[in-house]
Amino acid sequence: MEKEVLTGLINELVNDAQSNSVVKDVALRPDLAGMPFFAEPLVGFAAADDPYFGELKKPGVIGEHFLLPQDWLGSAKTVVSVFFPHTEQVKKANRQNMGWPADEWLHARIEGQAFLEELGRHVIAFLKDRGFDCISPMLDPRFSTQSPLTTDKTEQNYYTSNWSERHVAHVCGLGTFGLSRGLITPKGISGRFISLITGAYFEPTPRPYSGTNDYCTRCGACARHCPVKAISLEEGKNHPPCSAFLNRTREKHRPRYGCGKCQTAVPCENGIPTQVRS
């Protein structure tokens, strides 16, 4: 199958104004009804047997609990990663108050995620209808965010999973990590990911970088903007205080929660920072 067929389908789904937007009945404010969550996405591809996936099993990267593409799907040939950048409306709103998430951001985090999951199901069905096995780990019952090392939410190594959308996107050529541990892509760091593993073959996307942090200038903007100082130049992101803050937003906005202050009003918000562009 040609890449253009799959990317065309994904773009078509993102351009569906009824699906990729806030539904009137759940809008936190009347003016947010119809607000789109995501702009045109980036799509990357990697061979399922790319040795780089094995690197993610190493301690200090993700760990032995990371499942390889073939563990998820025995017939795996290709891993597809898709980055969905937030719309300018979502990003602009979240720049206004650096101490609390904007309503627009909360919608993009929760209803936007529901849209991505529905998109994933649509793509899976599309490929299966054409005779190709396909799964999305985040939609699979085997997907786990439970650490095999600890159940203590105050410990840094609690925050892990057996499939990392950001690490997989890095393998698929979509970007490198920032100080906040988000992934900086050519369309910025502000957005969300979904990935699929399929028995269809697609030519891998070249990785235009050699290191894991090549696009980060270590400017410290994300650290300065974090409302709970969970990011530092010395240690990067400290997950427990970040998680505690997200829980506070959940208490106020349940079932929604979010923050995103490390992804907005930063040099990498909309693209690769100028200082590291080739």
C-alpha atoms as a printed R data frame, in Angstrom:
    type eleno elety resid chain resno       x       y      z
1   ATOM     1    CA   MET     A     1   0.000   0.000  0.000
2   ATOM     2    CA   GLU     A     2   1.214   3.512 -0.803
3   ATOM     3    CA   LYS     A     3   1.853   5.938  2.041
4   ATOM     4    CA   GLU     A     4  -0.315   8.525  0.331
5   ATOM     5    CA   VAL     A     5  -3.377   6.309  0.711
6   ATOM     6    CA   LEU     A     6  -2.979   6.063  4.484
7   ATOM     7    CA   THR     A     7  -1.936   9.669  5.067
8   ATOM     8    CA   GLY     A     8  -4.807  10.820  2.863
9   ATOM     9    CA   LEU     A     9  -7.282   8.900  5.006
10  ATOM    10    CA   ILE     A    10  -5.847  10.355  8.221
11  ATOM    11    CA   ASN     A    11  -5.988  13.891  6.829
12  ATOM    12    CA   GLU     A    12  -9.561  13.326  5.695
13  ATOM    13    CA   LEU     A    13 -10.567  12.306  9.207
14  ATOM    14    CA   VAL     A    14  -8.810  15.321 10.755
15  ATOM    15    CA   ASN     A    15 -10.589  17.613  8.309
16  ATOM    16    CA   ASP     A    16 -13.966  16.246  9.396
17  ATOM    17    CA   ALA     A    17 -15.312  19.293 11.263
18  ATOM    18    CA   GLN     A    18 -17.938  17.277 13.111
19  ATOM    19    CA   SER     A    19 -15.488  14.761 14.574
20  ATOM    20    CA   ASN     A    20 -12.417  16.924 15.194
21  ATOM    21    CA   SER     A    21 -14.199  19.549 17.285
22  ATOM    22    CA   VAL     A    22 -15.992  20.303 20.540
23  ATOM    23    CA   VAL     A    23 -19.597  19.130 20.568
24  ATOM    24    CA   LYS     A    24 -22.065  21.802 21.678
25  ATOM    25    CA   ASP     A    25 -23.586  19.650 24.420
26  ATOM    26    CA   VAL     A    26 -20.267  19.285 26.290
27  ATOM    27    CA   ALA     A    27 -18.661  22.688 25.582
28  ATOM    28    CA   LEU     A    28 -17.343  24.369 28.709
29  ATOM    29    CA   ARG     A    29 -18.368  27.694 27.165
30  ATOM    30    CA   PRO     A    30 -20.883  28.361 24.364
31  ATOM    31    CA   ASP     A    31 -18.217  29.964 22.172
32  ATOM    32    CA   LEU     A    32 -16.152  26.759 22.216
33  ATOM    33    CA   ALA     A    33 -18.774  24.694 20.398
34  ATOM    34    CA   GLY     A    34 -17.283  23.613 17.076
35  ATOM    35    CA   MET     A    35 -13.692  24.454 18.061
36  ATOM    36    CA   PRO     A    36 -11.293  22.067 16.255
37  ATOM    37    CA   PHE     A    37  -8.723  20.264 18.385
38  ATOM    38    CA   PHE     A    38  -6.012  19.469 15.865
39  ATOM    39    CA   ALA     A    39  -4.455  20.836 12.698
40  ATOM    40    CA   GLU     A    40  -2.907  18.841  9.821
41  ATOM    41    CA   PRO     A    41  -0.906  15.939 11.277
42  ATOM    42    CA   LEU     A    42   2.566  14.547 10.660
43  ATOM    43    CA   VAL     A    43   2.881  10.840  9.846
44  ATOM    44    CA   GLY     A    44   6.041   8.779 10.293
45  ATOM    45    CA   PHE     A    45   6.862   5.155  9.544
46  ATOM    46    CA   ALA     A    46   9.390   2.662 10.909
47  ATOM    47    CA   ALA     A    47  10.126  -0.972 10.116
48  ATOM    48    CA   ALA     A    48   8.695  -3.167 12.856
49  ATOM    49    CA   ASP     A    49  12.071  -4.909 13.166
50  ATOM    50    CA   ASP     A    50  14.031  -1.644 13.426
51  ATOM    51    CA   PRO     A    51  16.773  -2.360 16.018
52  ATOM    52    CA   TYR     A    52  16.026   1.000 17.636
53  ATOM    53    CA   PHE     A    53  12.880  -0.479 19.199
54  ATOM    54    CA   GLY     A    54  15.120  -2.886 21.085
55  ATOM    55    CA   GLU     A    55  17.036   0.064 22.523
56  ATOM    56    CA   LEU     A    56  13.845   1.169 24.270
57  ATOM    57    CA   LYS     A    57  13.962  -1.965 26.430
58  ATOM    58    CA   LYS     A    58  17.186  -0.836 28.091
59  ATOM    59    CA   PRO     A    59  17.146   0.439 31.687
60  ATOM    60    CA   GLY     A    60  17.074   4.201 31.796
61  ATOM    61    CA   VAL     A    61  15.267   4.442 28.445
62  ATOM    62    CA   ILE     A    62  11.953   2.694 29.091
63  ATOM    63    CA   GLY     A    63  12.891  -0.761 30.353
64  ATOM    64    CA   GLU     A    64  12.389  -4.455 29.830
65  ATOM    65    CA   HIS     A    65   8.607  -4.034 30.204
66  ATOM    66    CA   PHE     A    66   8.461  -2.175 26.872
67  ATOM    67    CA   LEU     A    67   6.810  -4.513 24.357
68  ATOM    68    CA   LEU     A    68   8.304  -4.734 20.885
69  ATOM    69    CA   PRO     A    69   6.063  -4.333 17.817
70  ATOM    70    CA   GLN     A    70   6.123  -8.103 17.228
71  ATOM    71    CA   ASP     A    71   4.958  -8.654 20.819
72  ATOM    72    CA   TRP     A    72   1.826  -6.688 20.021
73  ATOM    73    CA   LEU     A    73   1.287  -8.113 16.533
74  ATOM    74    CA   GLY     A    74   3.040 -11.230 15.310
75  ATOM    75    CA   SER     A    75   2.675 -10.235 11.658
76  ATOM    76    CA   ALA     A    76   4.019  -6.709 12.242
77  ATOM    77    CA   LYS     A    77   5.899  -5.133  9.349
78  ATOM    78    CA   THR     A    78   5.457  -1.405  9.976
79  ATOM    79    CA   VAL     A    79   4.901   0.942 12.889
80  ATOM    80    CA   VAL     A    80   3.007   4.118 12.023
81  ATOM    81    CA   SER     A    81   3.200   7.155 14.311
82  ATOM    82    CA   VAL     A    82   0.983  10.206 13.881
83  ATOM    83    CA   PHE     A    83   1.487  13.589 15.546
84  ATOM    84    CA   PHE     A    84  -1.558  15.844 15.773
85  ATOM    85    CA   PRO     A    85  -0.536  19.449 16.455
86  ATOM    86    CA   HIS     A    86  -3.010  21.530 18.417
87  ATOM    87    CA   THR     A    87  -4.820  24.278 16.556
88  ATOM    88    CA   GLU     A    88  -3.710  27.852 17.078
89  ATOM    89    CA   GLN     A    89  -6.885  28.536 19.054
90  ATOM    90    CA   VAL     A    90  -5.999  25.845 21.586
91  ATOM    91    CA   LYS     A    91  -2.387  26.996 21.901
92  ATOM    92    CA   LYS     A    92  -3.196  30.699 22.097
93  ATOM    93    CA   ALA     A    93  -5.706  30.161 24.885
94  ATOM    94    CA   ASN     A    94  -3.207  28.137 26.911
95  ATOM    95    CA   ARG     A    95  -0.608  30.928 26.713
96  ATOM    96    CA   GLN     A    96  -2.837  33.378 28.575
97  ATOM    97    CA   ASN     A    97  -2.748  32.101 32.161
98  ATOM    98    CA   MET     A    98   0.456  30.235 32.898
99  ATOM    99    CA   GLY     A    99  -0.851  29.029 36.239
100 ATOM   100    CA   TRP     A   100  -3.893  27.059 35.074
101 ATOM   101    CA   PRO     A   101  -4.998  25.208 31.905
102 ATOM   102    CA   ALA     A   102  -7.359  26.957 29.498
103 ATOM   103    CA   ASP     A   103 -10.783  25.494 28.770
104 ATOM   104    CA   GLU     A   104  -9.656  25.016 25.169
105 ATOM   105    CA   TRP     A   105  -6.702  22.922 26.333
106 ATOM   106    CA   LEU     A   106  -8.898  20.781 28.582
107 ATOM   107    CA   HIS     A   107 -11.186  19.991 25.663
108 ATOM   108    CA   ALA     A   108  -8.227  19.106 23.412
109 ATOM   109    CA   ARG     A   109  -6.827  16.837 26.120
110 ATOM   110    CA   ILE     A   110  -9.990  14.846 26.813
111 ATOM   111    CA   GLU     A   111 -12.428  15.172 23.904
112 ATOM   112    CA   GLY     A   112  -9.438  15.491 21.572
113 ATOM   113    CA   GLN     A   113  -8.044  12.218 22.860
114 ATOM   114    CA   ALA     A   114 -11.424  10.554 22.314
115 ATOM   115    CA   PHE     A   115 -11.305  11.773 18.705
116 ATOM   116    CA   LEU     A   116  -7.812  10.283 18.233
117 ATOM   117    CA   GLU     A   117  -8.966   6.937 19.578
118 ATOM   118    CA   GLU     A   118 -11.928   6.917 17.211
119 ATOM   119    CA   LEU     A   119  -9.596   7.836 14.355
120 ATOM   120    CA   GLY     A   120  -7.360   4.934 15.351
121 ATOM   121    CA   ARG     A   121 -10.287   2.513 15.212
122 ATOM   122    CA   HIS     A   122 -11.242   3.852 11.792
123 ATOM   123    CA   VAL     A   123  -7.731   3.357 10.411
124 ATOM   124    CA   ILE     A   124  -7.533  -0.150 11.885
125 ATOM   125    CA   ALA     A   125 -10.803  -1.081 10.186
126 ATOM   126    CA   PHE     A   126  -9.620   0.485  6.928
127 ATOM   127    CA   LEU     A   127  -6.444  -1.623  6.872
128 ATOM   128    CA   LYS     A   128  -8.192  -4.805  7.981
129 ATOM   129    CA   ASP     A   129 -10.748  -4.389  5.209
130 ATOM   130    CA   ARG     A   130  -7.812  -4.485  2.790
131 ATOM   131    CA   GLY     A   131  -6.377  -7.650  4.280
132 ATOM   132    CA   PHE     A   132  -3.751  -6.193  6.645
133 ATOM   133    CA   ASP     A   133  -3.550  -6.958 10.355
134 ATOM   134    CA   CYS     A   134  -3.466  -3.799 12.453
135 ATOM   135    CA   ILE     A   135  -3.662  -2.765 16.105
136 ATOM   136    CA   SER     A   136  -3.098   0.397 18.118
137 ATOM   137    CA   PRO     A   137  -1.356  -0.374 21.418
138 ATOM   138    CA   MET     A   138  -3.160   2.402 23.295
139 ATOM   139    CA   LEU     A   139  -6.470   0.749 22.345
140 ATOM   140    CA   ASP     A   140  -5.280  -2.765 23.158
141 ATOM   141    CA   PRO     A   141  -6.274  -4.390 26.492
142 ATOM   142    CA   ARG     A   142  -2.610  -5.305 27.027
143 ATOM   143    CA   PHE     A   143  -1.608  -1.648 27.180
144 ATOM   144    CA   SER     A   144  -0.486  -0.754 30.695
145 ATOM   145    CA   THR     A   145   0.699   2.380 32.449
146 ATOM   146    CA   GLN     A   146   1.443   0.367 35.581
147 ATOM   147    CA   SER     A   147   5.109   0.286 36.497
148 ATOM   148    CA   PRO     A   148   6.534  -3.192 37.071
149 ATOM   149    CA   LEU     A   149   8.953  -1.676 39.580
150 ATOM   150    CA   THR     A   150   6.747   0.271 41.986
151 ATOM   151    CA   THR     A   151   3.182   1.243 42.781
152 ATOM   152    CA   ASP     A   152   4.275   4.393 44.630
153 ATOM   153    CA   LYS     A   153   3.093   7.464 42.692
154 ATOM   154    CA   THR     A   154   5.671   9.613 44.469
155 ATOM   155    CA   GLU     A   155   8.509   7.754 42.736
156 ATOM   156    CA   GLN     A   156   9.848   8.872 39.356
157 ATOM   157    CA   ASN     A   157   9.953   5.352 37.900
158 ATOM   158    CA   TYR     A   158   6.231   4.861 38.564
159 ATOM   159    CA   TYR     A   159   5.517   6.885 35.425
160 ATOM   160    CA   THR     A   160   6.103   4.435 32.625
161 ATOM   161    CA   SER     A   161   4.187   2.210 30.239
162 ATOM   162    CA   ASN     A   162   4.762  -0.806 28.031
163 ATOM   163    CA   TRP     A   163   4.389   1.334 24.873
164 ATOM   164    CA   SER     A   164   5.483   4.971 24.686
165 ATOM   165    CA   GLU     A   165   3.898   7.098 21.961
166 ATOM   166    CA   ARG     A   166   6.692   9.679 22.180
167 ATOM   167    CA   HIS     A   167   9.544   7.172 21.970
168 ATOM   168    CA   VAL     A   168   7.861   5.367 19.098
169 ATOM   169    CA   ALA     A   169   7.396   8.684 17.272
170 ATOM   170    CA   HIS     A   170  11.112   9.330 17.734
171 ATOM   171    CA   VAL     A   171  11.909   5.963 16.130
172 ATOM   172    CA   CYS     A   172   9.500   6.814 13.288
173 ATOM   173    CA   GLY     A   173  11.448   9.972 12.435
174 ATOM   174    CA   LEU     A   174   9.019  12.538 13.833
175 ATOM   175    CA   GLY     A   175  11.260  14.346 16.318
176 ATOM   176    CA   THR     A   176  13.520  14.430 19.352
177 ATOM   177    CA   PHE     A   177  12.940  15.006 23.039
178 ATOM   178    CA   GLY     A   178  12.864  18.317 24.854
179 ATOM   179    CA   LEU     A   179  13.741  19.170 28.438
180 ATOM   180    CA   SER     A   180  10.109  18.571 29.402
181 ATOM   181    CA   ARG     A   181  10.317  15.079 27.875
182 ATOM   182    CA   GLY     A   182   7.831  16.045 25.214
183 ATOM   183    CA   LEU     A   183   8.755  15.380 21.588
184 ATOM   184    CA   ILE     A   184   9.753  18.340 19.421
185 ATOM   185    CA   THR     A   185   8.541  17.768 15.858
186 ATOM   186    CA   PRO     A   186   8.744  19.935 12.714
187 ATOM   187    CA   LYS     A   187   5.243  21.093 13.730
188 ATOM   188    CA   GLY     A   188   6.231  21.736 17.301
189 ATOM   189    CA   ILE     A   189   5.791  20.088 20.666
190 ATOM   190    CA   SER     A   190   2.180  21.090 21.333
191 ATOM   191    CA   GLY     A   191  -0.013  18.179 20.315
192 ATOM   192    CA   ARG     A   192  -0.790  14.513 20.821
193 ATOM   193    CA   PHE     A   193   0.266  11.170 19.320
194 ATOM   194    CA   ILE     A   194  -1.252   7.880 18.322
195 ATOM   195    CA   SER     A   195   0.528   4.913 16.758
196 ATOM   196    CA   LEU     A   196  -0.456   1.773 14.901
197 ATOM   197    CA   ILE     A   197   1.290  -1.522 14.217
198 ATOM   198    CA   THR     A   198   0.343  -3.215 10.979
199 ATOM   199    CA   GLY     A   199   1.156  -6.131  8.726
200 ATOM   200    CA   ALA     A   200   1.134  -3.723  5.772
201 ATOM   201    CA   TYR     A   201   4.521  -2.614  4.500
202 ATOM   202    CA   PHE     A   202   5.326   1.084  4.242
203 ATOM   203    CA   GLU     A   203   8.766   2.470  3.474
204 ATOM   204    CA   PRO     A   204  10.400   3.768  6.676
205 ATOM   205    CA   THR     A   205  10.752   7.498  7.247
206 ATOM   206    CA   PRO     A   206  14.407   8.597  7.438
207 ATOM   207    CA   ARG     A   207  15.425   9.922 10.844
208 ATOM   208    CA   PRO     A   208  16.982  13.347 10.212
209 ATOM   209    CA   TYR     A   209  18.742  13.305 13.592
210 ATOM   210    CA   SER     A   210  21.255  11.168 15.423
211 ATOM   211    CA   GLY     A   211  20.605  12.036 19.067
212 ATOM   212    CA   THR     A   212  17.559  11.862 21.303
213 ATOM   213    CA   ASN     A   213  17.631  15.585 22.167
214 ATOM   214    CA   ASP     A   214  18.965  17.175 18.984
215 ATOM   215    CA   TYR     A   215  16.116  19.682 18.584
216 ATOM   216    CA   CYS     A   216  16.175  20.980 22.175
217 ATOM   217    CA   THR     A   217  18.211  24.147 22.816
218 ATOM   218    CA   ARG     A   218  17.887  23.805 26.602
219 ATOM   219    CA   CYS     A   219  16.605  27.376 26.727
220 ATOM   220    CA   GLY     A   220  14.718  26.589 29.942
221 ATOM   221    CA   ALA     A   221  11.425  28.198 28.872
222 ATOM   222    CA   CYS     A   222   9.426  25.075 29.708
223 ATOM   223    CA   ALA     A   223  11.023  24.958 33.166
224 ATOM   224    CA   ARG     A   224  10.167  28.611 33.825
225 ATOM   225    CA   HIS     A   225   6.557  28.118 32.739
226 ATOM   226    CA   CYS     A   226   5.841  24.985 34.756
227 ATOM   227    CA   PRO     A   227   3.358  26.027 37.497
228 ATOM   228    CA   VAL     A   228   4.797  23.525 39.984
229 ATOM   229    CA   LYS     A   229   8.489  23.730 39.009
230 ATOM   230    CA   ALA     A   230   8.516  20.102 37.923
231 ATOM   231    CA   ILE     A   231  11.166  20.746 35.223
232 ATOM   232    CA   SER     A   232  14.784  21.730 35.717
233 ATOM   233    CA   LEU     A   233  17.833  22.170 33.504
234 ATOM   234    CA   GLU     A   234  19.695  19.707 35.686
235 ATOM   235    CA   GLU     A   235  17.196  16.834 35.805
236 ATOM   236    CA   GLY     A   236  14.561  17.489 33.151
237 ATOM   237    CA   LYS     A   237  11.020  16.586 34.152
238 ATOM   238    CA   ASN     A   238  10.148  15.306 37.605
239 ATOM   239    CA   HIS     A   239   6.904  13.378 37.114
240 ATOM   240    CA   PRO     A   240   5.378  13.220 40.640
241 ATOM   241    CA   PRO     A   241   4.754  16.987 41.125
242 ATOM   242    CA   CYS     A   242   3.477  17.203 37.533
243 ATOM   243    CA   SER     A   243   1.040  14.368 38.206
244 ATOM   244    CA   ALA     A   244  -0.079  15.950 41.472
245 ATOM   245    CA   PHE     A   245  -0.885  19.185 39.643
246 ATOM   246    CA   LEU     A   246  -2.855  17.296 36.978
247 ATOM   247    CA   ASN     A   247  -4.859  15.704 39.794
248 ATOM   248    CA   ARG     A   248  -5.687  19.181 41.107
249 ATOM   249    CA   THR     A   249  -7.007  20.211 37.703
250 ATOM   250    CA   ARG     A   250  -9.026  16.992 37.581
251 ATOM   251    CA   GLU     A   251 -10.599  17.768 40.951
252 ATOM   252    CA   LYS     A   252 -11.865  21.084 39.568
253 ATOM   253    CA   HIS     A   253 -12.745  20.076 35.995
254 ATOM   254    CA   ARG     A   254 -13.593  16.372 36.237
255 ATOM   255    CA   PRO     A   255 -13.664  14.419 33.960
256 ATOM   256    CA   ARG     A   256 -11.240  16.808 32.252
257 ATOM   257    CA   TYR     A   257  -7.716  17.588 33.342
258 ATOM   258    CA   GLY     A   258  -4.525  18.944 31.811
259 ATOM   259    CA   CYS     A   259  -1.819  21.587 31.903
260 ATOM   260    CA   GLY     A   260   0.381  21.971 28.798
261 ATOM   261    CA   LYS     A   261   2.319  24.989 30.040
262 ATOM   262    CA   CYS     A   262   5.575  23.327 28.975
263 ATOM   263    CA   GLN     A   263   4.222  23.057 25.416
264 ATOM   264    CA   THR     A   264   2.943  26.599 24.860
265 ATOM   265    CA   ALA     A   265   4.715  29.977 24.823
266 ATOM   266    CA   VAL     A   266   8.015  28.139 24.267
267 ATOM   267    CA   PRO     A   267  10.385  28.361 21.250
268 ATOM   268    CA   CYS     A   268   9.471  24.807 20.223
269 ATOM   269    CA   GLU     A   269   5.701  25.318 20.419
270 ATOM   270    CA   ASN     A   270   5.176  25.429 16.659
271 ATOM   271    CA   GLY     A   271   8.326  23.854 15.226
272 ATOM   272    CA   ILE     A   272  11.996  23.077 15.667
273 ATOM   273    CA   PRO     A   273  13.705  26.051 17.370
274 ATOM   274    CA   THR     A   274  15.551  28.239 14.871
275 ATOM   275    CA   GLN     A   275  18.919  27.748 16.530
276 ATOM   276    CA   VAL     A   276  18.992  24.053 15.680
277 ATOM   277    CA   ARG     A   277  17.445  24.090 12.227
278 ATOM   278    CA   SER     A   278  19.744  22.735  9.521
